[in-house]
Amino acid sequence: MNNKNNENYNENELFILMVRVHISKPKRKTLLSLEYCCKMPSEIAKDVDERINAISSALSYLKDNNLVYCMNEDFNKGRMYQITEKGKKVIKLLKERTNKLKEIKD
C-alpha cells in the first residue's frame, strides 16, 4: 500500500514546498488541477493549458515530494495521478497566501 496517508512532515517543510510550488506555474497549475479528482497528465495539460512535458516534469517533482501519487504506476500509458493529504495541505497554504495578499491590496 502506498504511504500517501501516513506521511511525516512539519510546517516548515510544508511552507518550503508551498513556495516551490507557487513560483513554478506548471507545478502550481498541476497541483491545483488535481485538487478535486484524479487525472492523467494529458488531461491536466489540457485543463491548465500547458505542454505535456511541463506537466510531466511538474508531476515528477510533486510525486517525489509526496504531494501527488500515481494510482497505476505499472501502466506505461494512461497513468492516473491523485493528490495526497500533504498536497491538500500545500494547496491550503497557497490559498491562504493568495487570500492574505488580496486583503493587503484592498
C-alpha positions in Angstrom: 0.0 0.0 0.0 1.2 3.5 -0.8 2.3 5.7 2.1 0.1 8.6 0.9 -1.9 9.0 4.2 0.9 8.3 6.7 3.4 11.0 5.6 5.7 12.6 8.1 6.0 16.4 7.6 6.2 19.6 9.5 5.0 23.1 9.0 8.4 24.3 7.8 8.6 21.6 5.2 5.0 22.4 4.0 5.9 26.1 3.8 9.1 25.4 1.7 7.1 23.1 -0.6 4.3 25.8 -0.9 6.9 28.4 -2.0 8.5 26.0 -4.5 5.1 25.1 -6.0 4.0 28.7 -6.0 7.0 30.0 -8.0 6.5 27.3 -10.7 3.4 27.9 -12.8 3.3 24.3 -14.1 3.7 22.8 -10.6 1.1 25.2 -9.2 -1.4 24.6 -12.0 -0.8 20.8 -11.9 -1.4 20.5 -8.2 -4.5 22.7 -8.3 -5.8 20.7 -11.2 -5.7 17.6 -9.1 -7.5 19.1 -6.1 -10.9 17.5 -6.7 -10.3 14.5 -8.9 -7.6 12.2 -10.3 -6.4 12.8 -13.8 -4.0 11.7 -16.5 -1.1 14.0 -17.5 -2.8 14.7 -20.9 -6.0 15.8 -19.1 -4.1 18.1 -16.8 -2.2 19.6 -19.7 -5.4 20.3 -21.5 -7.1 21.7 -18.3 -4.3 24.1 -17.5 -3.1 25.0 -21.0 0.5 23.8 -20.5 2.6 21.5 -22.6 2.7 17.8 -21.7 6.4 17.9 -21.0 6.0 20.7 -18.4 3.2 18.7 -16.8 5.3 15.5 -16.7 8.2 17.4 -15.1 5.8 19.0 -12.6 4.2 15.6 -11.7 7.7 14.1 -11.2 8.6 16.9 -8.7 5.2 16.7 -7.0 5.4 12.9 -6.8 9.0 13.0 -5.4 7.8 15.3 -2.7 4.7 13.2 -1.9 2.2 15.8 -3.0 0.7 13.5 -5.5 0.9 9.8 -6.3 0.3 7.6 -9.3 -2.6 5.3 -8.8 -1.4 2.8 -11.5 2.4 3.1 -11.6 2.7 -0.2 -13.6 0.9 1.3 -16.6 3.0 2.8 -19.5 0.1 4.8 -20.8 -3.0 6.2 -19.0 -1.4 6.8 -15.6 -3.7 8.4 -13.2 -2.5 10.9 -10.6 -4.2 11.9 -7.4 -3.4 14.4 -4.7 -2.2 13.3 -1.3 -3.1 14.8 2.1 0.2 16.5 2.1 -0.7 18.0 -1.3 -4.0 19.2 0.1 -2.2 21.0 2.9 0.1 22.7 0.4 -2.9 23.9 -1.6 -4.5 25.2 1.6 -1.3 27.2 2.3 -1.3 28.5 -1.3 -4.9 29.7 -1.0 -4.3 31.3 2.4 -1.4 33.2 1.0 -3.4 34.3 -2.0 -6.2 35.5 0.3 -3.9 37.4 2.5 -2.3 39.2 -0.5 -5.8 40.1 -1.7 -6.6 41.6 1.7 -3.5 43.7 1.7 -4.4 45.1 -1.8 -7.9 46.0 -0.6 
